[in-house]
Amino acid sequence: MKQQFTRPVSVVGTSTLGQRYFDDPEYEGLSIYELWACACHQAMDDAGVKPKDIDKIVYSQFANFVTAGNAMAMVGSLEEWAGVAGKPITHIEQACASGYIAFTEACNAVASGKADIVLCAGVETPKHFNARNQPAYMIQPISKYDGWWSPGRVLFDTTYYRFDGVSDNLLTEEQGKYYQKHYGISEETLDETYNAMAVNLRRNASRNPRACERKEYTEIAKENGYDDVMDYMRSDHNPKITQYIRKSGSVLHNVAAGAIIVCSEEMAKKLNKKAVTVIDHASSSNTQRHPYCFHQMNVDVRDALYKNQPDLKGDDLDLMVTTVMTSGEQLDSAEVFGYLPEGKGYQYELDGRTCFDGDTPINPHGGDLSFGHAFGAAGINMISEAILQMRGEAGGCQVPKPVNTCLVRGMGGGHTTVGILLENQQ
């Protein structure tokens, strides 16, 4: 692929902090600042750099005002915890696309020549919050928050005369409706596809020590008296929560922090690190009033990315990592970008070909449905999982074939989609 930056950009370090909850013994008694510091130092250690070497920080977080004790700007505290006080820092808040946008901003800072080494990091606690004027380690469940807060209501303008695109699950349903309308498959087949996708992603996550949920649905099915996992997936144990989406097809919200070190290609050579090249990135934002908003943003980003890569086809990619906050996202994005054949990708899910050890792996880490999804930090961790796969360091969920080219596609809020092309340096 042809690198699109005037100054070549590389990734030389990443964190491997697990996706957990604050009531998990591994994270019990910790604060978000400690998770942030751990992720930042993991990435710096991995890259072989020190805090003094960092030229700039780009930080992503979505819900900090609610979850971090009513703090509007945590940048100074976060810098102190990571040992980079005094460095320029930019806070990105673009819903769940925040981490992806933060990464592209880090790449731009390096590509412009303004910085040689940039720390890109995110942190989020969707299910917990710090009570105001209490120590940071005193974490409480979001259900005890004394104000009315919901991710959906924060994301969308619910004033009576404006469109509320989330309360009726319109955005989560549109991919199923689009697929049925354009490709003529039945609702029953789509249900089977989404169930198979959930089983595949959980199988991936079960082999990933960093994943949030690591028990396979086959095991869960047997515990509930089902020999056939698909019988379990169709049962009341896995109820439909919308027309198309079942419980297993809805995103998992967890606590997470993640970090990535981006630098110039020249600096990567000085560090003597096996680096991944950032080829290009593109993004699109739309209002929820646009028909098939998710799908159209995928099309816009695909066109922007591929126009500079005239010889690139989706099936030239070794791996796709894509946001899948609800079942339809994975199928739609994989087909739009040409990684799966248009209108036929559902059969790949049914046949298990998208598993980590299949011929067209998607989300080998487990995806947002099993790996976990922590709002503004999610994009950082998705990119990190892609980097680990490309370096052959993903552990039990490692794709068995060489992963030299990868497309990372991220989405946030139903209003922003991002595409990032990565390639192993030769």
VOPAGU-2260 file (C-alpha; in pm, 1 decimal, decimal comma):
REM VOPAGU-2260
SITE   aa  ch    i         X         Y         Z
SITE  MET   A    0       0,0       0,0       0,0
SITE  LYS   A    1     109,3     356,6     -63,7
SITE  GLN   A    2     176,1     556,2     254,0
SITE  GLN   A    3     -19,4     881,9     242,7
SITE  PHE   A    4     170,1    1101,8     489,4
SITE  THR   A    5     441,1    1345,7     384,1
SITE  ARG   A    6     641,0    1216,0     680,5
SITE  PRO   A    7     604,9     839,4     738,0
SITE  VAL   A    8     431,2     743,3    1063,5
SITE  SER   A    9     492,8     428,4    1269,2
SITE  VAL   A   10     348,7     255,9    1575,4
SITE  VAL   A   11     620,1     125,6    1809,0
SITE  GLY   A   12     446,2      59,0    2141,3
SITE  THR   A   13     115,0     -48,9    2285,9
SITE  SER   A   14     -41,7    -147,4    2617,4
SITE  THR   A   15    -200,4    -480,8    2706,3
SITE  LEU   A   16    -416,5    -390,5    3005,6
SITE  GLY   A   17    -720,0    -618,3    3041,7
SITE  GLN   A   18   -1083,9    -522,9    2993,3
SITE  ARG   A   19   -1236,4    -555,1    3340,2
SITE  TYR   A   20   -1486,5    -410,7    3591,4
SITE  PHE   A   21   -1398,8    -230,8    3911,5
SITE  ASP   A   22   -1556,6    -512,9    4112,1
SITE  ASP   A   23   -1312,0    -755,7    3948,5
SITE  PRO   A   24   -1046,7    -863,3    4204,5
SITE  GLU   A   25    -777,3    -755,0    3957,9
SITE  TYR   A   26    -896,0    -391,4    3967,4
SITE  GLU   A   27   -1057,3    -372,4    4310,8
SITE  GLY   A   28    -942,5     -70,5    4510,3
SITE  LEU   A   29    -783,1     104,1    4212,4
SITE  SER   A   30    -873,7     437,0    4057,6
SITE  ILE   A   31    -893,8     532,3    3692,6
SITE  TYR   A   32    -569,8     728,5    3737,1
SITE  GLU   A   33    -382,0     411,4    3826,2
SITE  LEU   A   34    -523,8     230,1    3523,6
SITE  TRP   A   35    -427,4     523,0    3302,0
SITE  ALA   A   36     -72,3     534,3    3440,8
SITE  CYS   A   37     -34,0     158,0    3398,9
SITE  ALA   A   38    -146,5     167,5    3034,5
SITE  CYS   A   39      77,7     465,7    2953,4
SITE  HIS   A   40     384,6     305,2    3106,9
SITE  GLN   A   41     312,7     -30,6    2944,6
SITE  ALA   A   42     313,2     141,7    2604,9
SITE  MET   A   43     625,6     346,2    2680,6
SITE  ASP   A   44     810,8      37,5    2806,4
SITE  ASP   A   45     702,9    -155,1    2498,2
SITE  ALA   A   46     835,6     123,9    2274,1
SITE  GLY   A   47    1157,3     165,3    2472,3
SITE  VAL   A   48    1095,2     532,5    2551,9
SITE  LYS   A   49    1080,7     735,9    2872,6
SITE  PRO   A   50     830,2    1005,1    2973,6
SITE  LYS   A   51    1090,8    1271,4    2893,1
SITE  ASP   A   52    1098,7    1147,3    2531,1
SITE  ILE   A   53     729,1    1217,5    2474,6
SITE  ASP   A   54     665,4    1533,7    2271,9
SITE  LYS   A   55     285,3    1540,0    2293,7
SITE  ILE   A   56     -10,8    1350,8    2442,9
SITE  VAL   A   57    -347,6    1299,4    2277,1
SITE  TYR   A   58    -599,5    1171,1    2529,7
SITE  SER   A   59    -949,2    1029,6    2473,4
SITE  GLN   A   60   -1233,9    1012,7    2724,8
SITE  PHE   A   61   -1605,6    1052,9    2675,5
SITE  ALA   A   62   -1790,1    1056,9    3007,9
SITE  ASN   A   63   -1533,9    1217,0    3237,9
SITE  PHE   A   64   -1767,0    1485,0    3376,9
SITE  VAL   A   65   -2001,2    1220,8    3518,8
SITE  THR   A   66   -1766,9     932,8    3594,9
SITE  ALA   A   67   -1466,1    1126,1    3727,1
SITE  GLY   A   68   -1619,7    1335,6    4002,8
SITE  ASN   A   69   -1754,3    1622,5    3789,3
SITE  ALA   A   70   -1410,7    1704,8    3650,2
SITE  MET   A   71   -1431,1    1883,5    3315,9
SITE  ALA   A   72   -1057,3    1873,4    3240,8
SITE  MET   A   73    -848,1    1596,2    3394,4
SITE  VAL   A   74    -545,0    1663,6    3176,9
SITE  GLY   A   75    -314,1    1795,6    3449,2
SITE  SER   A   76    -388,1    1511,0    3689,7
SITE  LEU   A   77    -352,3    1249,5    3417,4
SITE  GLU   A   78     -16,1    1390,9    3309,5
SITE  GLU   A   79     113,5    1379,9    3666,8
SITE  TRP   A   80       8,0    1018,1    3711,4
SITE  ALA   A   81     183,7     917,3    3387,9
SITE  GLY   A   82     495,8    1121,1    3465,2
SITE  VAL   A   83     461,0    1354,2    3167,8
SITE  ALA   A   84     361,6    1676,4    3345,0
SITE  GLY   A   85     416,7    1989,8    3140,5
SITE  LYS   A   86     381,6    1824,2    2800,1
SITE  PRO   A   87     123,2    1957,4    2551,5
SITE  ILE   A   88    -193,0    1748,5    2575,2
SITE  THR   A   89    -513,2    1742,3    2369,2
SITE  HIS   A   90    -838,5    1592,2    2496,2
SITE  ILE   A   91   -1060,4    1428,7    2232,3
SITE  GLU   A   92   -1429,8    1371,0    2305,9
SITE  GLN   A   93   -1618,7    1229,3    2010,3
SITE  ALA   A   94   -1830,1     966,5    2181,0
SITE  CYS   A   95   -1701,9     612,2    2124,0
SITE  ALA   A   96   -1501,7     729,3    1821,9
SITE  SER   A   97   -1282,2     932,6    2057,6
SITE  GLY   A   98    -998,3     679,4    2069,8
SITE  TYR   A   99    -984,7     642,2    1693,8
SITE  ILE   A  100    -985,6    1019,7    1639,7
SITE  ALA   A  101    -717,0    1058,0    1908,5
SITE  PHE   A  102    -501,6     809,5    1717,7
SITE  THR   A  103    -545,4     998,4    1389,7
SITE  GLU   A  104    -456,4    1324,8    1565,4
SITE  ALA   A  105    -141,1    1162,9    1703,9
SITE  CYS   A  106     -50,6    1046,8    1352,8
SITE  ASN   A  107    -109,6    1396,6    1214,2
SITE  ALA   A  108     115,4    1550,6    1480,9
SITE  VAL   A  109     399,3    1319,8    1377,7
SITE  ALA   A  110     332,6    1351,6    1004,9
SITE  SER   A  111     342,3    1731,6    1026,5
SITE  GLY   A  112     686,6    1724,6    1186,0
SITE  LYS   A  113     565,0    1905,5    1498,1
SITE  ALA   A  114     635,5    1597,4    1711,5
SITE  ASP   A  115     862,3    1294,1    1685,6
SITE  ILE   A  116     700,6    1078,0    1954,8
SITE  VAL   A  117     334,9    1104,1    2062,0
SITE  LEU   A  118     158,8     919,1    2341,3
SITE  CYS   A  119    -200,3     839,6    2244,6
SITE  ALA   A  120    -400,7     715,1    2544,1
SITE  GLY   A  121    -756,2     676,2    2669,4
SITE  VAL   A  122    -941,1     588,1    2988,9
SITE  GLU   A  123   -1308,8     529,7    3072,1
SITE  THR   A  124   -1536,9     394,0    3344,2
SITE  PRO   A  125   -1887,0     357,0    3189,9
SITE  LYS   A  126   -2032,5     152,0    3478,4
SITE  HIS   A  127   -1873,4     337,1    3769,6
SITE  PHE   A  128   -1815,7     689,8    3891,8
SITE  ASN   A  129   -1620,6     888,1    4148,1
SITE  ALA   A  130   -1847,5    1072,9    4386,7
SITE  ARG   A  131   -1770,1    1442,4    4398,6
SITE  ASN   A  132   -1521,2    1547,4    4668,5
SITE  GLN   A  133   -1430,6    1188,7    4756,1
SITE  PRO   A  134   -1097,0    1010,3    4699,1
SITE  ALA   A  135   -1049,4     870,6    4349,2
SITE  TYR   A  136   -1031,5     508,5    4467,5
SITE  MET   A  137   -1383,9     527,4    4614,6
SITE  ILE   A  138   -1557,5     393,7    4304,1
SITE  GLN   A  139   -1935,6     351,6    4301,4
SITE  PRO   A  140   -2174,7     185,4    4052,7
SITE  ILE   A  141   -2323,8     431,5    3803,7
SITE  SER   A  142   -2669,5     319,9    3923,1
SITE  LYS   A  143   -2604,5     517,4    4243,6
SITE  TYR   A  144   -2531,3     840,8    4058,6
SITE  ASP   A  145   -2760,8    1105,8    4205,9
SITE  GLY   A  146   -2827,7    1267,4    3870,7
SITE  TRP   A  147   -3006,1    1110,4    3576,2
SITE  TRP   A  148   -2740,2     994,5    3332,2
SITE  SER   A  149   -2754,6     756,2    3041,6
SITE  PRO   A  150   -2505,6     721,1    2756,4
SITE  GLY   A  151   -2785,0     743,3    2501,1
SITE  ARG   A  152   -2937,5    1054,8    2650,8
SITE  VAL   A  153   -2599,5    1222,9    2667,1
SITE  LEU   A  154   -2518,5    1137,7    2307,2
SITE  PHE   A  155   -2840,4    1254,6    2147,7
SITE  ASP   A  156   -3033,5    1578,2    2170,4
SITE  THR   A  157   -3367,3    1477,6    2322,9
SITE  THR   A  158   -3529,7    1821,2    2318,5
SITE  TYR   A  159   -3892,5    1764,8    2221,3
SITE  TYR   A  160   -3871,7    1916,8    1875,6
SITE  ARG   A  161   -3553,5    1733,6    1770,0
SITE  PHE   A  162   -3494,6    1381,6    1642,2
SITE  ASP   A  163   -3404,9    1132,2    1914,5
SITE  GLY   A  164   -3218,6     865,2    1719,6
SITE  VAL   A  165   -3139,9     625,3    2000,6
SITE  SER   A  166   -3442,2     568,6    2223,9
SITE  ASP   A  167   -3627,1     362,5    1962,2
SITE  ASN   A  168   -3312,9     169,3    1869,2
SITE  LEU   A  169   -3350,1     300,8    1516,3
SITE  LEU   A  170   -2977,1     312,8    1463,9
SITE  THR   A  171   -2916,5     -38,9    1590,0
SITE  GLU   A  172   -3198,4    -174,1    1372,4
SITE  GLU   A  173   -3108,2      -3,5    1048,0
SITE  GLN   A  174   -2839,2    -251,6     945,8
SITE  GLY   A  175   -3078,4    -545,1     969,7
SITE  LYS   A  176   -3342,8    -356,9     773,9
SITE  TYR   A  177   -3087,7    -255,5     511,3
SITE  TYR   A  178   -2963,6    -612,8     471,3
SITE  GLN   A  179   -3310,5    -756,9     434,1
SITE  LYS   A  180   -3420,3    -487,0     189,9
SITE  HIS   A  181   -3117,9    -506,3     -40,3
SITE  TYR   A  182   -3019,7    -873,1     -26,8
SITE  GLY   A  183   -3349,3   -1048,4      28,7
SITE  ILE   A  184   -3255,6   -1279,2     313,7
SITE  SER   A  185   -3519,6   -1362,4     571,9
SITE  GLU   A  186   -3538,4   -1229,5     924,3
SITE  GLU   A  187   -3485,6   -1585,5    1047,0
SITE  THR   A  188   -3160,6   -1616,4     850,2
SITE  LEU   A  189   -3044,6   -1280,9     981,1
SITE  ASP   A  190   -3120,6   -1397,9    1336,0
SITE  GLU   A  191   -2913,6   -1712,7    1275,4
SITE  THR   A  192   -2632,2   -1496,5    1137,7
SITE  TYR   A  193   -2628,2   -1262,7    1436,8
SITE  ASN   A  194   -2636,3   -1558,4    1676,6
SITE  ALA   A  195   -2347,7   -1726,2    1492,5
SITE  MET   A  196   -2154,7   -1398,7    1503,6
SITE  ALA   A  197   -2195,9   -1378,0    1881,2
SITE  VAL   A  198   -2079,0   -1739,1    1920,3
SITE  ASN   A  199   -1778,4   -1672,9    1696,9
SITE  LEU   A  200   -1676,4   -1358,5    1883,0
SITE  ARG   A  201   -1709,2   -1526,6    2223,2
SITE  ARG   A  202   -1495,6   -1815,1    2096,8
SITE  ASN   A  203   -1230,3   -1557,4    2002,5
SITE  ALA   A  204   -1254,2   -1382,2    2338,2
SITE  SER   A  205   -1228,2   -1709,2    2531,0
SITE  ARG   A  206    -870,4   -1734,6    2404,6
SITE  ASN   A  207    -782,7   -1373,2    2480,0
SITE  PRO   A  208    -662,3   -1308,3    2838,4
SITE  ARG   A  209    -735,4    -937,1    2790,6
SITE  ALA   A  210   -1103,8    -993,8    2706,9
SITE  CYS   A  211   -1388,5    -906,7    2939,0
SITE  GLU   A  212   -1595,0   -1225,1    2888,2
SITE  ARG   A  213   -1400,8   -1548,0    2837,7
SITE  LYS   A  214   -1656,6   -1828,7    2876,0
SITE  GLU   A  215   -1769,7   -1972,5    2541,8
SITE  TYR   A  216   -2139,4   -1983,7    2458,7
SITE  THR   A  217   -2105,9   -2357,7    2395,7
SITE  GLU   A  218   -2015,1   -2399,9    2762,1
SITE  ILE   A  219   -2291,3   -2164,4    2877,7
SITE  ALA   A  220   -2541,7   -2355,3    2664,2
SITE  LYS   A  221   -2449,5   -2687,2    2826,5
SITE  GLU   A  222   -2477,2   -2534,3    3173,2
SITE  ASN   A  223   -2834,6   -2442,2    3083,8
SITE  GLY   A  224   -2922,6   -2784,7    2944,7
SITE  TYR   A  225   -2866,0   -2726,7    2571,4
SITE  ASP   A  226   -2649,0   -2962,0    2365,2
SITE  ASP   A  227   -2680,0   -2737,8    2058,7
SITE  VAL   A  228   -2541,9   -2389,5    2119,4
SITE  MET   A  229   -2767,4   -2241,3    1851,9
SITE  ASP   A  230   -3075,6   -2376,2    2033,0
SITE  TYR   A  231   -2955,0   -2184,9    2336,7
SITE  MET   A  232   -2891,3   -1870,0    2132,8
SITE  ARG   A  233   -3252,3   -1879,7    2003,2
SITE  SER   A  234   -3398,0   -1939,0    2348,6
SITE  ASP   A  235   -3535,9   -1708,0    2616,7
SITE  HIS   A  236   -3191,8   -1720,7    2778,4
SITE  ASN   A  237   -3082,5   -1493,5    2494,7
SITE  PRO   A  238   -3395,1   -1282,3    2434,8
SITE  LYS   A  239   -3450,3   -1033,7    2157,5
SITE  ILE   A  240   -3423,0    -678,7    2287,2
SITE  THR   A  241   -3520,3    -521,6    1952,9
SITE  GLN   A  242   -3660,5    -663,4    1630,9
SITE  TYR   A  243   -3317,6    -790,9    1524,1
SITE  ILE   A  244   -3080,2    -764,3    1819,6
SITE  ARG   A  245   -3059,5   -1021,2    2098,0
SITE  LYS   A  246   -2890,8    -977,4    2433,3
SITE  SER   A  247   -2574,8   -1145,9    2301,3
SITE  GLY   A  248   -2563,7    -892,4    2018,9
SITE  SER   A  249   -2543,7    -586,4    2241,0
SITE  VAL   A  250   -2223,8    -415,0    2351,2
SITE  LEU   A  251   -2050,8    -487,6    2684,0
SITE  HIS   A  252   -1951,2    -177,7    2882,0
SITE  ASN   A  253   -1647,2    -217,1    3103,7
SITE  VAL   A  254   -1364,0     -24,6    3266,5
SITE  ALA   A  255   -1054,1      22,0    3051,0
SITE  ALA   A  256    -741,6     222,4    2981,6
SITE  GLY   A  257    -513,4     188,9    2683,1
SITE  ALA   A  258    -215,6     357,1    2521,2
SITE  ILE   A  259     -19,7     356,1    2195,2
SITE  ILE   A  260     313,3     517,0    2103,7
SITE  VAL   A  261     321,2     679,0    1759,2
SITE  CYS   A  262     643,8     813,0    1611,8
SITE  SER   A  263     818,5     900,8    1288,5
SITE  GLU   A  264     961,3     617,0    1081,3
SITE  GLU   A  265    1307,6     763,5    1134,4
SITE  MET   A  266    1258,8     756,7    1511,3
SITE  ALA   A  267    1134,2     396,5    1495,0
SITE  LYS   A  268    1460,7     298,4    1328,9
SITE  LYS   A  269    1660,5     477,9    1599,5
SITE  LEU   A  270    1461,5     289,0    1864,6
SITE  ASN   A  271    1540,2     -31,8    1676,4
SITE  LYS   A  272    1178,6    -143,2    1706,9
SITE  LYS   A  273     974,0    -364,5    1480,1
SITE  ALA   A  274     717,6    -106,6    1374,9
SITE  VAL   A  275     378,0    -103,9    1206,9
SITE  THR   A  276     327,1     163,5     940,8
SITE  VAL   A  277      18,1     381,6     944,1
SITE  ILE   A  278     -73,7     400,2     574,4
SITE  ASP   A  279    -370,1     637,1     590,3
SITE  HIS   A  280    -683,5     729,3     782,4
SITE  ALA   A  281   -1020,7     881,6     697,0
SITE  SER   A  282   -1338,9     971,3     881,1
SITE  SER   A  283   -1698,2    1069,8     817,4
SITE  SER   A  284   -1963,6    1228,9    1036,3
SITE  ASN   A  285   -2333,9    1240,9     970,6
SITE  THR   A  286   -2655,6    1319,9    1151,6
SITE  GLN   A  287   -2887,3    1041,9    1260,0
SITE  ARG   A  288   -3152,3    1189,1    1029,0
SITE  HIS   A  289   -2964,2    1046,2     730,7
SITE  PRO   A  290   -3125,4     722,2     606,5
SITE  TYR   A  291   -2903,4     425,9     690,9
SITE  CYS   A  292   -2658,5     656,8     864,7
SITE  PHE   A  293   -2413,5     384,1     975,3
SITE  HIS   A  294   -2400,1     231,1     629,4
SITE  GLN   A  295   -2348,3     563,4     452,0
SITE  MET   A  296   -2061,9     662,6     680,6
SITE  ASN   A  297   -1895,2     328,2     606,2
SITE  VAL   A  298   -1930,8     403,4     234,0
SITE  ASP   A  299   -1788,9     755,0     276,9
SITE  VAL   A  300   -1485,5     633,2     471,9
SITE  ARG   A  301   -1422,9     345,8     230,9
SITE  ASP   A  302   -1426,0     583,0     -66,2
SITE  ALA   A  303   -1188,2     825,6     105,7
SITE  LEU   A  304    -942,5     550,6     203,3
SITE  TYR   A  305    -946,2     349,7    -115,5
SITE  LYS   A  306    -919,6     640,7    -359,9
SITE  ASN   A  307    -550,7     671,5    -266,6
SITE  GLN   A  308    -499,0     295,9    -296,7
SITE  PRO   A  309    -620,2     220,7    -650,6
SITE  ASP   A  310    -484,2    -133,8    -649,8
SITE  LEU   A  311    -619,5    -225,5    -306,3
SITE  LYS   A  312    -917,0    -455,4    -278,1
SITE  GLY   A  313   -1088,1    -562,9      41,8
SITE  ASP   A  314    -981,0    -922,8      -3,1
SITE  ASP   A  315    -616,0    -807,1     -13,1
SITE  LEU   A  316    -644,9    -737,5     360,9
SITE  ASP   A  317    -524,8   -1001,7     604,7
SITE  LEU   A  318    -744,9    -883,4     890,9
SITE  MET   A  319   -1032,9    -652,4     975,3
SITE  VAL   A  320   -1095,4    -510,4    1320,4
SITE  THR   A  321   -1426,7    -326,4    1343,7
SITE  THR   A  322   -1655,7    -178,6    1605,2
SITE  VAL   A  323   -1953,7    -406,5    1669,9
SITE  MET   A  324   -2164,9    -236,3    1934,4
SITE  THR   A  325   -2463,5    -421,5    1794,3
SITE  SER   A  326   -2462,4    -725,6    1566,4
SITE  GLY   A  327   -2525,4    -553,7    1233,9
SITE  GLU   A  328   -2214,8    -337,5    1242,4
SITE  GLN   A  329   -1967,1    -616,6    1181,3
SITE  LEU   A  330   -2144,1    -754,1     874,5
SITE  ASP   A  331   -2219,8    -416,1     718,4
SITE  SER   A  332   -1870,6    -273,6     760,7
SITE  ALA   A  333   -1698,4    -592,2     639,8
SITE  GLU   A  334   -1906,9    -594,8     323,4
SITE  VAL   A  335   -1884,2    -221,4     251,8
SITE  PHE   A  336   -1503,6    -230,2     271,0
SITE  GLY   A  337   -1497,0    -539,4      50,2
SITE  TYR   A  338   -1349,4    -770,8     311,2
SITE  LEU   A  339   -1653,9    -996,7     272,1
SITE  PRO   A  340   -1850,5   -1022,1     -55,6
SITE  GLU   A  341   -2149,9    -790,0     -72,2
SITE  GLY   A  342   -2475,1    -955,3      24,2
SITE  LYS   A  343   -2302,1   -1286,7     100,8
SITE  GLY   A  344   -2108,2   -1211,0     416,5
SITE  TYR   A  345   -2376,6   -1367,6     634,5
SITE  GLN   A  346   -2275,5   -1711,7     508,2
SITE  TYR   A  347   -1916,9   -1650,5     627,3
SITE  GLU   A  348   -2051,4   -1593,7     979,0
SITE  LEU   A  349   -2270,8   -1902,1     964,8
SITE  ASP   A  350   -1975,2   -2111,6     847,3
SITE  GLY   A  351   -1738,9   -1979,8    1117,6
SITE  ARG   A  352   -1498,6   -1834,9     861,2
SITE  THR   A  353   -1472,1   -1504,1    1051,9
SITE  CYS   A  354   -1328,5   -1668,1    1365,9
SITE  PHE   A  355    -968,0   -1593,5    1460,3
SITE  ASP   A  356    -857,5   -1917,8    1292,3
SITE  GLY   A  357   -1083,0   -1880,9     986,2
SITE  ASP   A  358    -976,3   -1767,3     641,4
SITE  THR   A  359   -1136,7   -1421,2     682,5
SITE  PRO   A  360   -1089,0   -1332,5    1050,7
SITE  ILE   A  361   -1279,6   -1036,0    1193,1
SITE  ASN   A  362   -1224,9    -912,7    1547,9
SITE  PRO   A  363   -1008,2   -1204,4    1662,9
SITE  HIS   A  364    -987,4   -1037,4    2005,4
SITE  GLY   A  365   -1363,1   -1084,3    2060,7
SITE  GLY   A  366   -1507,5    -751,1    1949,2
SITE  ASP   A  367   -1718,9    -513,6    2155,2
SITE  LEU   A  368   -1969,0    -794,5    2221,2
SITE  SER   A  369   -1720,2   -1007,0    2418,4
SITE  PHE   A  370   -1385,0    -826,2    2442,4
SITE  GLY   A  371   -1562,0    -522,4    2589,4
SITE  HIS   A  372   -1621,4    -159,9    2505,6
SITE  ALA   A  373   -1523,2     133,7    2725,8
SITE  PHE   A  374   -1649,7     440,0    2539,6
SITE  GLY   A  375   -1361,5     681,1    2470,3
SITE  ALA   A  376   -1093,1     423,0    2548,0
SITE  ALA   A  377   -1239,4     155,8    2320,2
SITE  GLY   A  378   -1078,0     276,9    1999,5
SITE  ILE   A  379    -730,5     279,4    2154,0
SITE  ASN   A  380    -770,4     -79,7    2267,1
SITE  MET   A  381    -913,5    -195,7    1932,9
SITE  ILE   A  382    -611,2     -49,3    1752,4
SITE  SER   A  383    -383,7    -208,9    2012,8
SITE  GLU   A  384    -536,9    -549,6    1944,8
SITE  ALA   A  385    -473,8    -498,2    1573,1
SITE  ILE   A  386    -110,6    -404,9    1645,7
SITE  LEU   A  387     -62,6    -718,0    1859,1
SITE  GLN   A  388    -201,4    -932,7    1578,3
SITE  MET   A  389      32,2    -772,7    1324,7
SITE  ARG   A  390     329,7    -833,4    1553,5
SITE  GLY   A  391     224,7   -1193,3    1619,2
SITE  GLU   A  392     185,2   -1120,7    1991,8
SITE  ALA   A  393    -191,2   -1158,1    2044,5
SITE  GLY   A  394    -162,9   -1482,1    2242,1
SITE  GLY   A  395    -427,8   -1753,4    2221,2
SITE  CYS   A  396    -644,8   -1556,2    1976,9
SITE  GLN   A  397    -354,8   -1496,2    1736,2
SITE  VAL   A  398    -456,9   -1531,6    1371,7
SITE  PRO   A  399    -250,9   -1828,0    1239,6
SITE  LYS   A  400    -160,7   -1666,7     906,7
SITE  PRO   A  401      77,0   -1366,5     880,4
SITE  VAL   A  402    -108,9   -1038,9     932,7
SITE  ASN   A  403      74,1    -784,6     717,4
SITE  THR   A  404    -219,9    -562,4     625,1
SITE  CYS   A  405    -508,3    -461,8     850,1
SITE  LEU   A  406    -809,4    -233,0     831,8
SITE  VAL   A  407    -935,6     -88,3    1160,2
SITE  ARG   A  408   -1284,2      61,0    1137,0
SITE  GLY   A  409   -1434,3     243,2    1434,8
SITE  MET   A  410   -1765,7     410,4    1509,0
SITE  GLY   A  411   -1896,3     643,5    1776,3
SITE  GLY   A  412   -2234,7     779,0    1872,2
SITE  GLY   A  413   -2401,4     687,5    1546,8
SITE  HIS   A  414   -2246,6    1005,1    1406,9
SITE  THR   A  415   -1876,0     936,3    1335,7
SITE  THR   A  416   -1697,0     654,2    1156,2
SITE  VAL   A  417   -1319,9     620,5    1119,8
SITE  GLY   A  418   -1107,8     396,7     898,0
SITE  ILE   A  419    -734,2     329,1     953,8
SITE  LEU   A  420    -507,3     130,0     722,1
SITE  LEU   A  421    -204,6     -41,0     877,8
SITE  GLU   A  422      79,9    -237,1     723,8
SITE  ASN   A  423     384,9    -414,7     857,8
SITE  GLN   A  424     708,4    -241,4     765,7
SITE  GLN   A  425     915,3    -442,7     523,8
